């Protein structure tokens, strides 16, 4: 029983660590026949990561103190450089929020939304459990991701719809 629990915990940790990449790959697969949405998703992912890096460099809020030893080890081994040594906002949470929002609005599928929610919350929990981020850093990252996801979906939808203008009424005289 103990080994099963350890394997479940290990699986949870891997899903949490790799959640942004898992959601990215699943989204690429799900949007493979929706080219415009796929392109906006890929562009949005890049933009979302740029926003995250810029916010980390601007805010410069450190990661939780429990992560301090990991930061010191990482800096000496060049594992944490530049914006990655900062925790606000969480990049994992931001990418999960972005993918969740974009795919939910695009496909409108409760099953896919549920899967994305589960993977996202596993990631947020894992990031908190291992003191990579505070709850506030996770929450702020998730909310920013939701905002970017909504914005990119809206732009994709508007692009697809084009410039819609009202037609003159045949029976209305000017």
C-alpha positions as semicolon CSV with decimal commas, in nm:
position;residue;x (nm);y (nm);z (nm)
1;X;0,000;0,000;0,000
2;X;0,285;0,236;0,086
3;X;0,453;0,188;-0,252
4;X;0,125;0,263;-0,431
5;X;0,093;0,590;-0,238
6;X;0,454;0,678;-0,321
7;X;0,390;0,611;-0,690
8;X;0,076;0,827;-0,680
9;X;0,273;1,107;-0,512
10;X;0,549;1,076;-0,771
11;X;0,294;1,087;-1,054
12;X;0,133;1,394;-0,894
13;X;0,472;1,564;-0,873
14;X;0,556;1,493;-1,238
15;X;0,215;1,610;-1,357
16;X;0,252;1,923;-1,145
17;X;0,600;2,000;-1,272
18;X;0,520;1,929;-1,637
19;X;0,160;2,061;-1,640
20;X;0,224;2,361;-1,870
21;X;0,392;2,135;-2,127
22;X;0,124;1,866;-2,091
23;X;-0,154;2,122;-2,146
24;X;0,035;2,277;-2,437
25;X;0,073;1,942;-2,616
26;X;-0,288;1,837;-2,551
27;X;-0,409;2,177;-2,678
28;X;-0,200;2,148;-2,996
29;X;-0,363;1,810;-3,057
30;X;-0,717;1,933;-2,981
31;X;-0,683;2,241;-3,203
32;X;-0,508;2,066;-3,493
33;X;-0,813;2,120;-3,719
34;X;-0,883;2,474;-3,598
35;X;-0,584;2,647;-3,756
36;X;-0,668;3,005;-3,659
37;X;-0,731;2,915;-3,296
38;X;-0,414;2,703;-3,296
39;X;-0,202;2,993;-3,423
40;X;-0,353;3,232;-3,168
41;X;-0,291;2,974;-2,894
42;X;0,076;2,935;-2,989
43;X;0,125;3,311;-3,017
44;X;-0,060;3,356;-2,687
45;X;0,164;3,103;-2,514
46;X;0,473;3,293;-2,628
47;X;0,320;3,627;-2,527
48;X;0,213;3,483;-2,191
49;X;0,568;3,368;-2,115
50;X;0,711;3,706;-2,214
51;X;0,460;3,881;-1,986
52;X;0,554;3,645;-1,703
53;X;0,927;3,708;-1,745
54;X;0,879;4,086;-1,761
55;X;0,654;4,089;-1,453
56;X;0,906;3,880;-1,258
57;X;1,187;4,119;-1,350
58;X;0,972;4,422;-1,266
59;X;0,820;4,295;-0,937
60;X;1,129;4,103;-0,817
61;X;0,942;3,924;-0,540
62;X;1,152;3,632;-0,418
63;X;1,031;3,277;-0,398
64;X;0,932;3,147;-0,052
65;X;1,209;3,126;0,206
66;X;1,187;2,745;0,208
67;X;1,305;2,757;-0,153
68;X;1,611;2,968;-0,059
69;X;1,847;2,668;-0,045
70;X;1,722;2,553;-0,386
71;X;1,780;2,903;-0,523
72;X;2,136;2,912;-0,387
73;X;2,210;2,565;-0,531
74;X;2,046;2,665;-0,858
75;X;2,239;2,990;-0,889
76;X;2,571;2,816;-0,826
77;X;2,481;2,549;-1,083
78;X;2,325;2,802;-1,323
79;X;1,984;2,634;-1,284
80;X;1,801;2,949;-1,173
81;X;1,907;3,255;-1,364
82;X;1,752;3,591;-1,437
83;X;1,379;3,611;-1,390
84;X;1,351;3,247;-1,272
85;X;1,489;3,331;-0,930
86;X;1,176;3,538;-0,866
87;X;0,840;3,390;-0,774
88;X;0,581;3,658;-0,856
89;X;0,384;3,568;-1,062
90;X;0,403;3,191;-1,094
91;X;0,480;3,092;-1,453
92;X;0,332;2,745;-1,406
93;X;0,007;2,892;-1,273
94;X;0,000;3,156;-1,548
95;X;0,047;2,899;-1,826
96;X;-0,215;2,669;-1,673
97;X;-0,466;2,954;-1,642
98;X;-0,398;3,058;-2,000
99;X;-0,441;2,708;-2,148
100;X;-0,749;2,635;-1,933
101;X;-0,926;2,956;-2,036
102;X;-0,835;2,939;-2,404
103;X;-0,939;2,575;-2,452
104;X;-1,257;2,618;-2,244
105;X;-1,375;2,912;-2,453
106;X;-1,268;2,754;-2,782
107;X;-1,413;2,404;-2,743
108;X;-1,685;2,456;-2,479
109;X;-1,643;2,095;-2,359
110;X;-1,710;2,021;-1,990
111;X;-1,497;1,703;-2,006
112;X;-1,192;1,883;-2,149
113;X;-1,241;2,174;-1,910
114;X;-1,256;1,929;-1,620
115;X;-0,935;1,758;-1,732
116;X;-0,757;2,094;-1,767
117;X;-0,884;2,202;-1,423
118;X;-0,752;1,884;-1,261
119;X;-0,410;1,916;-1,426
120;X;-0,395;2,288;-1,339
121;X;-0,483;2,235;-0,973
122;X;-0,232;1,949;-0,946
123;X;0,033;2,189;-1,077
124;X;-0,065;2,468;-0,837
125;X;-0,066;2,225;-0,546
126;X;0,274;2,082;-0,642
127;X;0,426;2,431;-0,675
128;X;0,294;2,524;-0,329
129;X;0,382;2,189;-0,169
130;X;0,749;2,221;-0,267
131;X;0,764;2,591;-0,169
132;X;0,833;2,713;-0,521
133;X;0,560;2,976;-0,477
134;X;0,333;3,132;-0,219
135;X;-0,044;3,108;-0,257
136;X;-0,052;3,475;-0,364
137;X;0,211;3,416;-0,635
138;X;0,009;3,121;-0,764
139;X;-0,319;3,311;-0,754
140;X;-0,178;3,616;-0,931
141;X;-0,016;3,398;-1,199
142;X;-0,339;3,203;-1,254
143;X;-0,548;3,521;-1,284
144;X;-0,302;3,679;-1,531
145;X;-0,310;3,357;-1,735
146;X;-0,690;3,366;-1,739
147;X;-0,679;3,726;-1,861
148;X;-0,430;3,653;-2,138
149;X;-0,627;3,341;-2,238
150;X;-0,950;3,539;-2,260
151;X;-0,780;3,816;-2,458
152;X;-0,622;3,577;-2,707
153;X;-0,948;3,386;-2,752
154;X;-1,135;3,713;-2,813
155;X;-0,881;3,823;-3,072
156;X;-0,899;3,484;-3,248
157;X;-1,279;3,493;-3,250
158;X;-1,283;3,850;-3,386
159;X;-1,028;3,756;-3,651
160;X;-1,242;3,462;-3,763
161;X;-1,562;3,668;-3,770
162;X;-1,398;3,952;-3,960
163;X;-1,526;4,304;-3,983
164;X;-1,902;4,274;-3,949
165;X;-2,100;4,578;-4,056
166;X;-2,472;4,633;-4,050
167;X;-2,639;4,600;-4,387
168;X;-2,861;4,882;-4,500
169;X;-3,223;4,789;-4,465
170;X;-3,392;4,745;-4,802
171;X;-3,704;4,919;-4,678
172;X;-3,541;5,207;-4,497
173;X;-3,490;5,525;-4,694
174;X;-3,199;5,757;-4,623
